[in-house]
Amino acid sequence: MVIALAGAAWLGVKANAISTDLNAANQLVPKLRNDVLREDARAAGTTVTQLQEHTSRAREAASDPVWTMAGAMPWFGANFQATSEVATSADDVARLGAAPLVGIFKTLDWKSLLTTGQGLDLEPLAAAQPKLASAARAVRQSSDRLNGINADTLIPQISSPLIHAREQLSSLRDDLDSAADAANVLPAMMGDKSSRRYLLLIQNNAESRATGGIPGALAVLNVDKGKLSLDSQTSASAMGAFDPVVKVDPEQSNIFSRRLGKFMQDVNLTPDFPTAAQTAQAMWKAETGEQLDGVLSIDPVALSYILESTGAVRLNDPHLQQISQSVLPTELTSKNVVPTLLSDVYSKISEPELQDVYFAGVAQEVFTKLSTGTGDTKKLIEGLTRGASERRVLLWSSTSEEEAIISEYPLGGSITGTGISPAQFGVYFNDGTGAKMDYYVKRTVQLIEQCPADGYSEVKVRITSTNTAPKDAATSLPEYVTGGGSFGVPAGSVQTNVIAYGPVQSNVETAFVADKKTGFAAHRHAGRPVGSVTVRLAPGESSTVDFTFGKIVQHSEPKLSVTPTVQSLKDVVLDTIPADCPPAA
């Protein structure tokens, strides 16, 4: 009896010590994050040392022989085991994850990652890659260890901090994996050993395509040891129709027509960017004979994010100034670049060829400014990261090892494979007007969870579109913007092919337009169900499309990907509405 009481008292002392040190460690994590964000390497070093001291003591206490014996007890023993796992994981993360990262942070000059007229030194980033990979592996192992614990069997005092630790590790795991992958592929893709040449597609959101907008302006981006330059600027329209058409995945050609391989303007009717990029690369080779190393895509909204870091860009080219005819700004900023490129250029410049020249010229000026190294490195990284997360910046590499990594992230723009969520939905827009009217269309997309049917989940995908063009758009807007009825759509109206994707193995059950059940085109793409309908909106008119997906076998939280438009992503994607189901009998 005395021994039992002594053991219990000892366990109480150890429990208090473990709890104190783990709580102290938890409080240091946000401080360490702030130290890094403030670029205070000395403070970060001090904080990580304190973090290691606390996690080491917690691990040592949880390795005590009496504590280990308690873990073998029936019923309550799982709580001691779980506490030991949390302490061990915390110490592994501090020693093998946080400490090496702070070491990298101390030695890596982040300003050196901003390209200059002389390029940039990529060697420090390449040298950091092994340490980043090792840290990522340590955090991944700790995360897997905690995810393997059944929290439902633990008392609240143990399960609550366990769940909190899981969430923190999950976020850190994703960040570290991304950093390690970037350090793995970035040096080579930035021309560290040999120069790279990428096809640059500037997507125009005023005429929707599934990945963003019609790729009107084209150029080749040359990257040599981080130094950027543009050449071979042209337009998609100048390339004309390809005969014979470029071979494209038959499944996607069946959904989006043979135009995928016939016109450069239509390579991205498919939302799958790797397919669009490979097709564009093949077209460029057929046209010029040059085999490029990859494809980079960007839209004017992403350009505005870049300009937030570089500052305003002056259009010094006399030819550009002549084209603008004093009716367009000679200085582009993060505030005016989007309306200038997606609206004003069409209302102020009447000739399509000159519009393409202006587009290409602006791109040249922006990349020239970017290559000088002026601006805020942190803001540039934040802007590019935001652009990639919104799928406004997309990248494909012809090197399979690099593409295998890129495709795991939104930057890769893939809609199939392991990089997408199991319960992934997608809504994409393809213009059917043959004009630039999507600048005036406002859209929202929302997932509405339904009550299960026959044991399967159901989700309704709701898409609402409004044509905000003026009522007299047919006469007040230029014919190049309205299309002038050339493709059978009345001037001022907008016609859109609305495409919805569901998770693998599910089905598109029904489609409603304006609350009326309607027929729809049904297909499959890599096992994912695809439904599409065509919507036409006169000025001031709104319409709502509802697709219902059933037979959903995935039990994870539904995720949504959408075509990037002129609007801010937060205004397009609305919060998911959970199902309000009666309790099971």
N, C-alpha and C positions, 0 to 999 in steps of 0.2 A: 504493500500500500504506500509506504513511504517512498519507495523507488518510483512508483507511478506518479505520485504527486511531484517528486523532484523532476521527473521527466517532463511533466506537463508544464511546470514552471520554466524549465529550460527552453522548451519549445515556445513559450510565450515571449521570453526574452529575445529569442532568435527572430520570431515573427515581427516583433516590434522593430528590431534592427533592420530587417529586410525591408519592411514597409517604409521606414524613415529614409533609407538610402534610395529606394526606387522612386519615392515621391520627390526627393531632392533632384534625382536624375531627370525626372519628367519636367521639372521646372527649369532645368538648364537647357532643354532641347530648344524651346522658342528663343532663348537668349543666344544660343549658338547660331540659329538661323538669322537672327537680327545682326549678329556680328559679321556674318558673311555678306548679308545684303548691304551693310554699311561699308563693306570692303575694309574692315578692321582686322587685319591678319593677326596682330598681337593679341587682341581681345579674344579672337576665336581660338587661338592656341591655349590661352589661360582657361577658357571655358571648357574645352575638350579635355584638358588635364583634370579639372574638377569632376567632369562627367565620368571619366575613367575611375577616379577614386571611389565614387559612390557605387558604380556598377560592380567594381571589383569586390568591395566589401559585401554587397548584397549577394553576389555569387558565392563568396566564401562562406557566408552564413547559411546559405541554402544547401551547401555541400557538407554541412556538419553531420557526423555519423548518426546522431539522434534524430535529426530532421530526415535523413535518408531512410532510417528504420521506420519512421512515422509514415513515410510514403508507401510502405508495404502493407499498412493496415487496411482491412476491408472497410468499405463505405467511405470513410473520411480521408483515406490515404490519397485519393486522387487530387485533393486540394493541395496537399504538400508537394506532390509531384508537379502539379501545374505551376505552383509558385517557384519551384526550382527551375522549371523550363523558362519562365519569364525572366528570372534573374540571370540565367545563363545566356539567353538571347540578348538581353540588354547589354551584358558585358561584351558579348561577341560584336554587337553592333558598334559599341563605343571603341573597342580595341581595333577591330578589323575593318570597320566601316568609317566611323567619324574621324578617328585619328589620321588615317592615311589621306582622307579627303582634305582635312585642314592642312596637311603637309603639302598637298598639291596646290591648294589655295594660296599658301604662302609663297610658293615658287613660281606660279604661273601668272604672268602679267596679262590680265584680261584685255587691256587696251591693245596688246599686240595682236589680238584676234580681229581687230578692225583693219581691213585691207587699206593699203596706201598706194601711192603712185609707184612705189618700188615693190609692191606685193606685201606678203607677210611671212613671218617666220613660223612655220607649222611644226617645227621639230619639238618644241616644248609640249604641244598637245599630243603629238605622237608618242613622246616619252611618257606622258601621263597615262596613256591607255592601259598598260598592264596593272597599274595601281587601281585605276577606276574599275577595271574588270574584276579584280580581286575583291574590292570593297562591295561591288554589286553582288558577287557570288556569296559573300559572307551574310549580307542582308537577306538575300533570297533564301538561304538555308535557314536563317533564324525565322523568317516569315513562314516558311513551310513547317517548321517545328511547331510554332504556335498555332497555325491553322489546323494541325493534326490533333489538337486537344479538343475534346468534347466539352464545351462550356456549359451545356445543359445539366451536366452532372455535378457542377461545382456550386458552392455556396456563393451568394451575391458578393461578399467581400473579396472573393477571388475572381469570379467570372467577370465582374465589371472592369477591373484593371486589365484583365486578359484581353477583353474585347477592345479596350482603348489602345493597348499595345499593338494588337493586330492592325487596327486602322492606321496608326502611325507608321508601322513597318510597311504596310501596303503602299502608302504614298511615297515613302522613302525608296522603296524597292523600284517603283516605276521611274522615279527621278534618276536613280543611279543607273538603271538599265539604259535609260535614254542617253545619259552622259557617256557611259561606256561605249555604246553603239556609235554615238557621234564621234568620239575620239578614234574609233576604229575605222570609220569610212571617210571622215572629213578631210584628213590630210591628202589622201590619194585623189579624192574628187575635186580638191582645190588645186590640183596640179603640183603637188609636193615633189614628186619624182619626174613626172613628165606632164606636159600641158594637156588640158582637156578642152574639148569643144562640145557645147551643148546647144541644141535647138531651143530658142526662147520663144514661147508662145505667150502673147499678151491677150488674155481673154477679155472680151468686151461684154460686160453684164447687161448692156442695153439690148442685146439680142441673145436671149438665154440659150445655153446648151447645158447638158446635164452636169458637167463639171464646173460650170460657171457662166461662160459666155463664148460667143463665136471667136475663134482665134484669128482675128483680123490681121494684126501686125506680127511679123516674124523677124527674127534675127538670129545670128549665131553668137553665143556668148563664149568668148575665149578666156580660159582661166589658166594662168601660168604662175605657179608659186604664190597663189593668192591674188595676183594682179588681174583685174577684170578689164575686158575690152569687148566692144560689140563690132561685128562686121556682117556683111552679106544681108543687110536689111532689105526686106521685101514685104509683100502682103499675100494672104491666102488667095485672094481673088486673082492675083497675077499668075498664080500657078495653074489656074484653070482646072479642067476635069481630067482625071487620070484614066487612060484607056490603054491597056486593060486596067481594071480596078485593082487596087492593092488587096491582097488576101487578108481577110479578117476572120476571126472566130465565127463559124457558121451560126452558132447559137445566138450570138449578138447581132449578126447581120439579119437574122430572122426577126428579131425584135425591133431593130432600129433602121432596117433597110440597107441596101447595098451602098447607099450614100456614104456610109462609114469609110469605105475604101475608095470612094470616087472623088470626093472634094476635101481639101484641107480644112475648109470651113466646117465640115461635119464629122471630123474624126472623133469629136467628143460628144456626139449624140448619145453615146454610151456613158454611164456614170463611172465606169471602170477606167481610171486614168492610165494604168499600165497598158491596157489595150489601145487607148487613144494615143499614147506616147509612141508605142511601137509602130503604129500605123503612120503617124506623122514622121517618124524617123525614116521609115521605108519610102514615104513620098518624097522626102528631101533627097534621099539617095537616088531615087528614080529621076528626079528633076536636075540634080547637080552632079551626081556621081560621088558625093562625099558621104562617108559613113561616120556619123557623129557618135559621140560617147554617151549621149543621154538626152533627156528633154526636161526643161524647166518651164513651168507655167506660173504666171502671176497675173493678178487683175488690178484695176485702178484703186480699189479699196486697199489692197495690200501695199500698193505704192504710197498711199497716204500714210500708212503705218511707218514705212521707211522714212518718209519725209519728216515725220515727227522726231526722228533721231538725227537726220542730216541737216535739217533746216531747209529753207526755201531754195528752189532751183531756178536760176535765171536762164531764159532761153536766148542765148547769145548768138546762135546760128542766124546769120542774116536771111537765109532762105526761110527758116521758121518764122522769123519776124515778118517777112513779106507775106507768107501764107496767112498769118493771123490777121493781117490788114488792120492792125490796131483795135480789133474788136474782141480779141482774146487776150488774157493776161500774159504779160511777158515774164512773170514770176509765178511759179507754181508752188503752192504750200500744201500742207496736210489738209487744209480746210477747203481749198478750191480745186484740187486736182481731180476729184471724182466728178463734180458737175461739169468741169471743163471737158474732160475726156469722154464722158458718157452722154452729154446733152449739148453743151454750148458749141462744141466743135461741129456738130451736124446742123445746128441752126445758123451758124455764122459762116461756115465754109460749104459751099454748094457742091463742089466736085469731089466725088468719092476718092479719086486717086490722091488728091491733096489731103483729104482727111487721113488716109493711110500714112502719107508722108509725115503729117503732123504727129500722129500717134508714135511712129517710129522715132521721130526726132526727140520727142519728150522722153521716150525710153532711153535714148542715147545720152541725153543730158542727166537723167537720174543716175544711170550706172556710172557715168563719168564722175558725178559728184560723190557717189558711193566709193569709187575706187581711189579718191584722194585721201580717204581716211579721216575726213572731217566729221564731227558729230559725236554723239554719245554712244559708246559701245553697249552699255547696258540697255539703253532704249532701243538700239538696233536689234539686239538679240530678243528683247521682249516683243518688238514689232514683228519680227520674222516668226517667232514662236506663235504669236497670236494668229498671224496669217496662215501658218501651217495648220493650227488647230481648227481654223474655220474653213480649211481646204481652199483657201485663196492662193496659197503657195503650194505647188505640187512638183514632185521630182521623181524622175525615173532614170535608172542607170542601166546601160547595156551590159555592164559587168554583173554577172549573175550573183556573185557573192555579195556585192554591194546592194543589189536590188532585193535580195532575200532579207536584208536588215531593214532597208527603207520601207518595204511593203508592210512591215509590222506596225507602222505609225501612220497617223492621218496625213503626214507629208507625202506618203506614197500614193494616196488616193485609191487604194484597192477596195473593192466592195466584196471580195471573197477571200477565203483563207483564214489563217489563225489570227490575223491582226484585227479582225472585227469582233464585236461582241456576239455571243451566241444568240441572244434575242435582239438582233439588229434589224431595224427598219430603216427605210430610205425613201425620200420623196425628191423627185428630180423634175426639172422643167426644161422642155425643148420648145423654142419659139416656132410657131407655125404661121407667123405673119409675114416673114421675110423682110423685117424692118427693125427699127431700133426703139420699139414701143415699150420694151420691158423696163425702161427707166421709169415709167409711170405706173407700173404695177406694184401694188403692195400686197404681201402675202403673209399668212400665218399658217403654221403646221403644228398639229397637236396629236399626241397619242392618248386614246381614251380606253382604258382597260375595261373589258366586259366580264360578266360573270362566266365561269367555266361552263362549257357545253360538252356533254358526253365525256367528261374527265379531261378535256383539253382546254388550254387557255385560249381566249379570244381578245383581240385588240382592234379597235377602230382607229383608222388614220384619217384625220380631218384636215383638209386643205381649203383655206378660204383665200380668194383672190379678189382684188378690187382694182379696176382701171381708173386711176386718178387723173387721166389726161383731161384737158379742158373740153367742154361740150362741143366747141367748134374746132376740135383737133384736126378734123379733115381738111380744114382750110387754114387754120392758124399755124399748124406745124408743117415743116418742110416735107415734101413728098418722100425724100430719102428716109425720113424718120417714120412716117406712117405706112410706107410701102405703096401708097397710091392705089391700092386695090389690085396690085400686080399678081398676087397669088390667090385671088378670090376672096380676100378678107377686106371688108369695107374700110376705107381710110379712117383712122381714128380708133378703130376697134383693135383688140389684141386677141390673137388665137394662140393657145398654148396646149401642147401635149403634156399632160400631167401623168407622171409615171411613179408608181409606188412599189417598193420591194418589201417583202416580209422575210422572216427568219427561214433558214434551211428547213425543208420538210413540211412547212406549213402550207396553207392554201389561201388564195384570194376567194372569199366566199361571195361577196356582193359588192356592188358599186352604186352609190346614189349621187345624183347631181341635183342640187336645189331641192333636196328631200324627195326626189323621184327616182325610183329604181331604174337603172339604165344598163344597157349592155356595155361590155368592156373587152378590150383585147387582153387575153390571158396567155402568159408565157412562163418559161423557167429559164433562169440564168444561174449556172453552177449550183443547181439544187434549190435556189431561192425563187419563190413565186413572184411574178411580176404582173401587175395590172396597170392598164393605161386607158385614159379617156381624153377626149379633146374638148376644151372649153373655149368659148368665144365671148368676149366682154366688150360691150360698147362703152364709150366714155361715161364714167360715173356708175357703171354697173358692177355688182359684186356677185360672186357665186361660190358655193361651198360643195366640195367633193368629199364623200365619205367612202373609204374602202374598208371592208371588214375582213380581217385575216383570222382564220380558224385553224384547228388541228395543230396548235402550237405546242410542241413537246418541251421546249426550253422553259425552265423555271427561274431563270435569272431575270434581273430587272431589265425591262425593254429600253433600248437605246435608239436614238434617232439621228440620221445624217440627212442633210438637205443640200440642194444646190445653193452655192453662195450667190447672193443677189446684191443689188445696190444697198439694200437695207442692212442695218446692224443685225448680226445673228441673234442677239437676245430679243429683238423685236419680231423675229420670224418664228423661232422655236419656242412654243409655250410649254409651261409645266405639264407633265403627264397627269391626267385625271385618274385616280385609282378607282377600281370597281367598288360599288356599294352593294354587296351581295348579302342575302339573308343567311343567317347561321345554318350550318349543315344540320340536318335532322339527326 
